[in-house]
Amino acid sequence: MIERMQIRPARSDEYQEVSDLVLRVFDLDVAPLYIAEGIEVFHSYSQAAAMRERAGAGHTILVAELEGRLVGAAEVRDFNHLSLLFVERQSQRNGIGRMLLLEVLRLCRAHISSLKAMTVNSSPNAVEAYKRLGFRATSGLQRKDGIDFVSMEIKI
């Protein structure tokens, strides 16, 4: 399955599909752990129009495409911070997140050759997944705008 997958930059006409994927996974796996304010803030952040705006302001969105459908998405800010990493629930634990992360890291190193680390603010339920990908926690649980997260980084 993975050998037929393509990791590539999202096209501007795909932002709605990317948003739908991110929100579908978020609503199933993350939202139940958040307070109402955090859910609202994340939903606003993940709208297609917001993605389009961020893409023009230093963010890059990559997608994982398998047999013509998007199964994962990653967004990186300023080539040093992973701001989104989501994989369709039925496709998780198949290496898609790892492949997206490796492409993000390759892209970031191509833009910042001196890059030593990348950061992510992980939802509490994704901390172990990020650890398996090589990240380590740099803070305890925090809350900002209703969003609970653990700051993490990966050395490059």
MDAnalysis code that builds the backbone (N, CA, C; Angstrom):
import MDAnalysis as mda
import numpy as np

u = mda.Universe.empty(468, n_residues=156, atom_resindex=np.repeat(np.arange(156), 3), trajectory=True)
u.add_TopologyAttr("name", ["N", "CA", "C"] * 156)
u.add_TopologyAttr("resid", np.arange(1, 157))
u.add_TopologyAttr("resname", ["MET", "ILE", "GLU", "ARG", "MET", "GLN", "ILE", "ARG", "PRO", "ALA", "ARG", "SER", "ASP", "GLU", "TYR", "GLN", "GLU", "VAL", "SER", "ASP", "LEU", "VAL", "LEU", "ARG", "VAL", "PHE", "ASP", "LEU", "ASP", "VAL", "ALA", "PRO", "LEU", "TYR", "ILE", "ALA", "GLU", "GLY", "ILE", "GLU", "VAL", "PHE", "HIS", "SER", "TYR", "SER", "GLN", "ALA", "ALA", "ALA", "MET", "ARG", "GLU", "ARG", "ALA", "GLY", "ALA", "GLY", "HIS", "THR", "ILE", "LEU", "VAL", "ALA", "GLU", "LEU", "GLU", "GLY", "ARG", "LEU", "VAL", "GLY", "ALA", "ALA", "GLU", "VAL", "ARG", "ASP", "PHE", "ASN", "HIS", "LEU", "SER", "LEU", "LEU", "PHE", "VAL", "GLU", "ARG", "GLN", "SER", "GLN", "ARG", "ASN", "GLY", "ILE", "GLY", "ARG", "MET", "LEU", "LEU", "LEU", "GLU", "VAL", "LEU", "ARG", "LEU", "CYS", "ARG", "ALA", "HIS", "ILE", "SER", "SER", "LEU", "LYS", "ALA", "MET", "THR", "VAL", "ASN", "SER", "SER", "PRO", "ASN", "ALA", "VAL", "GLU", "ALA", "TYR", "LYS", "ARG", "LEU", "GLY", "PHE", "ARG", "ALA", "THR", "SER", "GLY", "LEU", "GLN", "ARG", "LYS", "ASP", "GLY", "ILE", "ASP", "PHE", "VAL", "SER", "MET", "GLU", "ILE", "LYS", "ILE"])
u.atoms.positions = np.array([
    [0.829, -1.197, 0.000],
    [0.000, 0.000, 0.000],
    [0.870, 1.256, 0.000],
    [1.829, 1.339, 0.907],
    [2.650, 2.530, 1.060],
    [3.456, 2.810, -0.207],
    [3.892, 1.763, -0.894],
    [4.706, 1.976, -2.091],
    [3.937, 2.693, -3.194],
    [2.616, 2.686, -3.148],
    [1.803, 3.391, -4.142],
    [1.421, 4.805, -3.690],
    [1.867, 5.186, -2.513],
    [1.508, 6.489, -1.979],
    [2.455, 7.562, -2.489],
    [1.910, 8.744, -2.684],
    [2.697, 9.892, -3.118],
    [2.579, 10.985, -2.058],
    [3.722, 11.539, -1.655],
    [3.748, 12.698, -0.756],
    [4.087, 13.892, -1.635],
    [3.254, 14.926, -1.568],
    [3.458, 16.078, -2.444],
    [2.838, 17.316, -1.816],
    [3.208, 18.506, -2.326],
    [2.564, 19.730, -1.836],
    [1.072, 19.721, -2.183],
    [0.273, 20.218, -1.269],
    [-1.166, 20.344, -1.535],
    [-1.374, 21.425, -2.593],
    [-2.310, 21.181, -3.481],
    [-2.706, 22.202, -4.457],
    [-3.758, 23.085, -3.802],
    [-3.827, 24.329, -4.223],
    [-4.777, 25.268, -3.616],
    [-6.220, 24.799, -3.765],
    [-6.514, 24.035, -4.802],
    [-7.888, 23.542, -4.965],
    [-8.179, 22.335, -4.070],
    [-7.195, 21.899, -3.288],
    [-7.383, 20.768, -2.371],
    [-7.542, 21.191, -0.917],
    [-7.441, 22.477, -0.629],
    [-7.491, 22.902, 0.770],
    [-8.785, 22.487, 1.460],
    [-9.903, 22.489, 0.756],
    [-11.147, 22.045, 1.386],
    [-11.076, 20.567, 1.744],
    [-10.519, 19.771, 0.864],
    [-10.376, 18.338, 1.134],
    [-9.406, 18.096, 2.291],
    [-8.326, 18.873, 2.331],
    [-7.364, 18.762, 3.436],
    [-8.045, 19.155, 4.745],
    [-8.772, 20.263, 4.724],
    [-9.495, 20.711, 5.909],
    [-10.476, 19.642, 6.384],
    [-11.218, 19.059, 5.462],
    [-12.184, 18.012, 5.818],
    [-11.491, 16.827, 6.483],
    [-10.352, 16.412, 5.940],
    [-9.600, 15.290, 6.504],
    [-9.143, 15.626, 7.921],
    [-8.512, 16.788, 8.077],
    [-7.995, 17.199, 9.389],
    [-9.121, 17.268, 10.415],
    [-10.218, 17.897, 10.052],
    [-11.320, 18.059, 11.007],
    [-12.007, 16.732, 11.315],
    [-12.100, 15.855, 10.331],
    [-12.710, 14.533, 10.568],
    [-11.903, 13.762, 11.617],
    [-10.583, 13.732, 11.454],
    [-9.726, 13.009, 12.398],
    [-9.710, 13.714, 13.753],
    [-9.595, 15.041, 13.731],
    [-9.607, 15.808, 14.976],
    [-10.881, 15.534, 15.768],
    [-12.031, 15.610, 15.096],
    [-13.306, 15.431, 15.796],
    [-13.433, 14.047, 16.423],
    [-12.867, 13.036, 15.786],
    [-12.937, 11.680, 16.322],
    [-11.930, 11.434, 17.443],
    [-10.705, 11.905, 17.242],
    [-9.607, 11.500, 18.117],
    [-9.134, 12.542, 19.127],
    [-9.325, 13.817, 18.837],
    [-8.764, 14.858, 19.701],
    [-9.848, 15.669, 20.406],
    [-10.859, 16.073, 19.677],
    [-11.900, 16.947, 20.237],
    [-12.505, 16.415, 21.540],
    [-12.723, 15.099, 21.681],
    [-13.292, 14.628, 22.945],
    [-12.450, 14.958, 24.177],
    [-11.175, 15.287, 23.970],
    [-10.283, 15.605, 25.081],
    [-10.209, 17.101, 25.370],
    [-10.774, 17.920, 24.486],
    [-10.646, 19.372, 24.578],
    [-11.893, 20.005, 25.160],
    [-11.709, 21.198, 25.714],
    [-12.852, 21.990, 26.148],
    [-13.425, 22.694, 24.917],
    [-14.630, 23.225, 25.048],
    [-15.335, 23.834, 23.908],
    [-14.509, 24.925, 23.235],
    [-13.835, 25.753, 24.022],
    [-13.033, 26.831, 23.436],
    [-11.941, 26.275, 22.524],
    [-11.259, 25.236, 22.953],
    [-10.194, 24.635, 22.165],
    [-10.703, 24.032, 20.867],
    [-11.865, 23.395, 20.938],
    [-12.466, 22.819, 19.730],
    [-12.784, 23.928, 18.736],
    [-13.366, 24.995, 19.225],
    [-13.721, 26.116, 18.356],
    [-12.475, 26.741, 17.727],
    [-11.433, 26.947, 18.516],
    [-10.201, 27.545, 18.012],
    [-9.574, 26.640, 16.948],
    [-9.522, 25.335, 17.220],
    [-8.922, 24.417, 16.246],
    [-9.750, 24.359, 14.969],
    [-11.071, 24.327, 15.096],
    [-11.933, 24.306, 13.908],
    [-11.691, 25.540, 13.053],
    [-11.574, 26.683, 13.683],
    [-11.315, 27.923, 12.947],
    [-9.952, 27.855, 12.246],
    [-8.935, 27.375, 12.941],
    [-7.584, 27.263, 12.401],
    [-7.541, 26.327, 11.193],
    [-8.393, 25.311, 11.203],
    [-8.328, 24.249, 10.203],
    [-9.258, 24.443, 9.015],
    [-9.921, 25.561, 8.932],
    [-10.785, 25.833, 7.785],
    [-9.940, 26.019, 6.523],
    [-10.506, 25.667, 5.376],
    [-9.787, 25.778, 4.103],
    [-9.317, 27.202, 3.853],
    [-10.143, 28.192, 4.142],
    [-9.747, 29.593, 3.923],
    [-8.553, 29.964, 4.788],
    [-8.511, 29.471, 6.020],
    [-7.382, 29.752, 6.909],
    [-6.113, 29.076, 6.385],
    [-6.254, 27.862, 5.866],
    [-5.094, 27.169, 5.286],
    [-4.569, 27.941, 4.079],
    [-5.466, 28.377, 3.250],
    [-5.082, 29.141, 2.060],
    [-4.305, 30.402, 2.469],
    [-4.795, 31.072, 3.487],
    [-4.127, 32.279, 3.976],
    [-2.742, 31.963, 4.537],
    [-2.648, 30.894, 5.323],
    [-1.347, 30.524, 5.899],
    [-0.359, 30.080, 4.818],
    [-0.863, 29.423, 3.774],
    [0.011, 28.961, 2.694],
    [0.701, 30.140, 2.008],
    [0.081, 31.287, 2.044],
    [0.695, 32.475, 1.467],
    [1.539, 33.250, 2.459],
    [1.676, 32.719, 3.675],
    [2.391, 33.459, 4.726],
    [3.394, 32.571, 5.467],
    [4.162, 31.792, 4.732],
    [5.237, 31.030, 5.357],
    [4.894, 29.617, 5.785],
    [3.717, 29.112, 5.462],
    [3.358, 27.725, 5.781],
    [3.382, 26.891, 4.506],
    [3.715, 25.629, 4.649],
    [3.688, 24.681, 3.545],
    [2.828, 23.501, 3.959],
    [1.927, 23.090, 3.089],
    [1.043, 21.963, 3.368],
    [1.385, 20.837, 2.411],
    [1.659, 19.673, 2.971],
    [1.925, 18.472, 2.190],
    [0.780, 17.496, 2.386],
    [0.535, 16.678, 1.377],
    [-0.497, 15.657, 1.486],
    [0.084, 14.299, 1.118],
    [-0.531, 13.273, 1.683],
    [-0.252, 11.894, 1.300],
    [-1.442, 11.440, 0.470],
    [-1.166, 11.049, -0.774],
    [-2.226, 10.629, -1.688],
    [-2.032, 9.157, -2.020],
    [-3.105, 8.412, -1.911],
    [-3.081, 6.986, -2.212],
    [-4.263, 6.670, -3.113],
    [-3.964, 6.184, -4.300],
    [-5.003, 5.794, -5.262],
    [-6.023, 6.907, -5.484],
    [-5.518, 8.131, -5.631],
    [-6.366, 9.264, -5.966],
    [-7.100, 9.918, -4.811],
    [-6.872, 9.465, -3.581],
    [-7.535, 10.115, -2.444],
    [-6.506, 10.494, -1.391],
    [-6.808, 11.596, -0.709],
    [-5.911, 12.069, 0.340],
    [-6.112, 11.242, 1.596],
    [-5.018, 10.733, 2.150],
    [-5.092, 9.924, 3.368],
    [-4.320, 10.552, 4.526],
    [-3.597, 11.639, 4.245],
    [-2.848, 12.305, 5.299],
    [-2.461, 13.698, 4.874],
    [-2.138, 14.515, 5.870],
    [-1.725, 15.894, 5.610],
    [-0.792, 16.366, 6.714],
    [0.140, 17.204, 6.319],
    [1.068, 17.829, 7.269],
    [1.217, 19.287, 6.872],
    [1.353, 20.136, 7.873],
    [1.588, 21.552, 7.630],
    [2.786, 21.982, 8.463],
    [3.686, 22.724, 7.843],
    [4.873, 23.202, 8.534],
    [4.932, 24.721, 8.410],
    [5.305, 25.353, 9.513],
    [5.428, 26.811, 9.568],
    [6.904, 27.198, 9.612],
    [7.271, 28.125, 8.754],
    [8.626, 28.690, 8.743],
    [9.724, 27.628, 8.624],
    [9.389, 26.487, 8.085],
    [10.342, 25.395, 7.874],
    [11.032, 24.954, 9.157],
    [10.320, 25.111, 10.322],
    [10.910, 24.634, 11.574],
    [9.872, 24.208, 12.623],
    [8.592, 24.328, 12.304],
    [7.549, 23.941, 13.267],
    [6.438, 23.179, 12.549],
    [6.195, 21.963, 12.999],
    [5.122, 21.137, 12.452],
    [3.820, 21.572, 13.112],
    [2.936, 22.195, 12.346],
    [1.709, 22.728, 12.948],
    [0.518, 21.794, 12.786],
    [0.565, 20.874, 11.835],
    [-0.489, 19.861, 11.672],
    [0.135, 18.575, 11.149],
    [-0.328, 17.445, 11.655],
    [0.007, 16.132, 11.104],
    [-1.170, 15.224, 11.396],
    [-1.918, 14.904, 10.361],
    [-3.117, 14.081, 10.512],
    [-3.155, 13.004, 9.443],
    [-3.559, 11.805, 9.849],
    [-3.724, 10.677, 8.943],
    [-5.120, 10.111, 9.171],
    [-5.807, 9.809, 8.060],
    [-7.139, 9.211, 8.157],
    [-7.101, 8.045, 9.137],
    [-8.125, 7.925, 9.925],
    [-8.150, 6.924, 10.998],
    [-7.893, 5.508, 10.474],
    [-8.545, 5.122, 9.371],
    [-8.389, 3.758, 8.845],
    [-7.017, 3.520, 8.210],
    [-6.241, 4.584, 8.011],
    [-4.907, 4.458, 7.413],
    [-3.783, 4.634, 8.431],
    [-4.128, 4.877, 9.681],
    [-3.110, 5.077, 10.708],
    [-2.370, 3.781, 10.996],
    [-1.156, 3.939, 11.512],
    [-0.272, 2.821, 11.890],
    [0.200, 2.027, 10.679],
    [0.298, 2.715, 9.531],
    [0.822, 2.106, 8.307],
    [2.045, 2.847, 7.781],
    [2.604, 3.759, 8.563],
    [3.798, 4.480, 8.149],
    [3.537, 5.775, 7.397],
    [2.278, 6.150, 7.229],
    [1.958, 7.360, 6.478],
    [2.426, 8.604, 7.225],
    [2.171, 8.674, 8.515],
    [2.636, 9.807, 9.311],
    [4.145, 9.924, 9.271],
    [4.836, 8.809, 9.360],
    [6.309, 8.804, 9.300],
    [6.777, 9.314, 7.937],
    [6.133, 8.860, 6.866],
    [6.531, 9.310, 5.531],
    [6.281, 10.807, 5.354],
    [5.151, 11.293, 5.861],
    [4.885, 12.732, 5.807],
    [5.951, 13.504, 6.588],
    [6.273, 13.036, 7.785],
    [7.278, 13.706, 8.600],
    [8.639, 13.707, 7.909],
    [9.042, 12.596, 7.320],
    [10.333, 12.544, 6.636],
    [10.380, 13.538, 5.482],
    [9.291, 13.667, 4.753],
    [9.259, 14.636, 3.654],
    [9.275, 16.065, 4.194],
    [8.575, 16.311, 5.303],
    [8.616, 17.635, 5.938],
    [10.054, 17.957, 6.354],
    [10.726, 17.013, 6.981],
    [12.104, 17.243, 7.420],
    [13.029, 17.488, 6.235],
    [12.853, 16.732, 5.155],
    [13.663, 16.928, 3.954],
    [13.442, 18.330, 3.391],
    [12.196, 18.734, 3.309],
    [11.835, 20.058, 2.802],
    [12.437, 21.163, 3.676],
    [12.316, 20.995, 4.979],
    [12.835, 22.016, 5.905],
    [14.350, 22.136, 5.796],
    [15.050, 21.010, 5.717],
    [16.516, 21.049, 5.580],
    [16.921, 21.651, 4.244],
    [16.111, 21.474, 3.209],
    [16.410, 22.077, 1.907],
    [16.302, 23.596, 1.977],
    [15.433, 24.112, 2.845],
    [15.248, 25.561, 2.980],
    [16.146, 26.178, 4.053],
    [16.458, 25.407, 5.084],
    [17.312, 25.900, 6.170],
    [18.385, 24.835, 6.416],
    [19.495, 24.957, 5.729],
    [20.525, 23.915, 5.815],
    [21.104, 23.782, 7.222],
    [21.039, 24.838, 8.017],
    [21.578, 24.799, 9.379],
    [20.551, 24.340, 10.416],
    [19.371, 23.920, 9.974],
    [18.308, 23.517, 10.893],
    [18.777, 22.366, 11.780],
    [18.634, 22.543, 13.084],
    [19.075, 21.528, 14.052],
    [17.914, 20.771, 14.690],
    [16.720, 21.390, 14.700],
    [15.576, 20.750, 15.351],
    [14.282, 21.291, 14.756],
    [13.237, 20.503, 14.876],
    [11.890, 20.914, 14.497],
    [11.001, 20.726, 15.717],
    [10.046, 21.619, 15.886],
    [9.146, 21.551, 17.031],
    [7.738, 21.182, 16.590],
    [6.953, 20.744, 17.563],
    [5.530, 20.467, 17.373],
    [4.855, 20.660, 18.724],
    [3.625, 21.121, 18.708],
    [2.803, 21.159, 19.914],
    [1.804, 20.020, 19.785],
    [2.077, 18.933, 20.474],
    [1.304, 17.707, 20.345],
    [0.063, 17.720, 21.227],
    [-1.042, 17.246, 20.664],
    [-2.202, 17.004, 21.517],
    [-1.809, 15.904, 22.500],
    [-2.413, 15.878, 23.679],
    [-2.007, 14.886, 24.687],
    [-2.077, 13.441, 24.180],
    [-3.074, 13.127, 23.367],
    [-3.216, 11.748, 22.904],
    [-2.228, 11.380, 21.797],
    [-1.501, 12.339, 21.226],
    [-0.543, 12.039, 20.158],
    [0.903, 12.026, 20.649],
    [1.128, 12.299, 21.925],
    [2.495, 12.362, 22.448],
    [3.252, 11.069, 22.169],
    [2.654, 9.932, 22.437],
    [3.351, 8.655, 22.233],
    [3.659, 8.425, 20.760],
    [2.756, 8.807, 19.877],
    [3.014, 8.671, 18.439],
    [4.207, 9.535, 18.033],
    [4.254, 10.762, 18.529],
    [5.387, 11.634, 18.214],
    [6.683, 11.076, 18.795],
    [6.627, 10.476, 19.968],
    [7.827, 9.852, 20.529],
    [8.322, 8.734, 19.616],
    [7.401, 7.931, 19.074],
    [7.789, 6.861, 18.151],
    [8.426, 7.427, 16.883],
    [8.062, 8.661, 16.531],
    [8.638, 9.311, 15.346],
    [9.969, 9.995, 15.647],
    [10.375, 10.013, 16.918],
    [11.671, 10.573, 17.282],
    [11.626, 11.890, 18.039],
    [10.439, 12.399, 18.332],
    [10.317, 13.639, 19.100],
    [10.496, 13.343, 20.587],
    [10.862, 14.385, 21.331],
    [10.904, 14.281, 22.791],
    [10.184, 15.494, 23.371],
    [9.564, 15.291, 24.500],
    [8.834, 16.378, 25.159],
    [9.819, 17.409, 25.696],
    [9.472, 18.680, 25.525],
    [10.285, 19.773, 26.062],
    [9.497, 20.577, 27.093],
    [8.260, 20.156, 27.352],
    [7.428, 20.806, 28.370],
    [6.427, 19.785, 28.877],
    [5.771, 20.159, 29.942],
    [4.647, 19.379, 30.411],
    [3.389, 19.836, 29.679],
    [2.264, 19.341, 30.116],
    [0.989, 19.711, 29.514],
    [0.716, 21.196, 29.730],
    [0.343, 21.880, 28.645],
    [0.025, 23.306, 28.683],
    [-1.356, 23.510, 28.066],
    [-1.930, 24.671, 28.296],
    [-3.193, 25.036, 27.656],
    [-3.106, 26.475, 27.180],
    [-3.454, 26.684, 25.909],
    [-3.531, 28.028, 25.337],
    [-4.770, 28.091, 24.459],
    [-5.596, 29.101, 24.683],
    [-6.837, 29.270, 23.920],
    [-7.704, 28.011, 23.952],
    [-7.651, 27.304, 25.066],
    [-8.465, 26.100, 25.225],
    [-7.862, 24.851, 24.613],
    [-6.703, 24.972, 24.003],
    [-6.048, 23.833, 23.358],
    [-4.969, 23.294, 24.289],
    [-5.111, 22.033, 24.674],
    [-4.111, 21.355, 25.503],
    [-3.032, 20.784, 24.589],
    [-1.770, 20.946, 25.001],
    [-0.677, 20.447, 24.179],
    [0.577, 20.239, 25.020],
    [1.479, 19.447, 24.459],
    [2.806, 19.217, 25.017],
    [3.790, 19.662, 23.945],
    [4.683, 20.602, 24.278],
    [5.709, 21.020, 23.329],
    [6.724, 19.899, 23.190],
    [7.091, 19.624, 21.932],
    [8.053, 18.554, 21.651],
    [8.992, 19.032, 20.568],
    [10.128, 18.343, 20.445],
    [11.065, 18.635, 19.360],
    [11.756, 17.366, 18.904],
    [12.223, 17.435, 17.672],
    [13.023, 16.350, 17.108],
    [14.327, 16.975, 16.626],
    [15.429, 16.368, 17.022],
    [16.750, 16.817, 16.559],
    [16.950, 16.304, 15.148],
    [17.566, 17.141, 14.343],
    [17.767, 16.771, 12.939],
    [19.251, 16.579, 12.671],
])
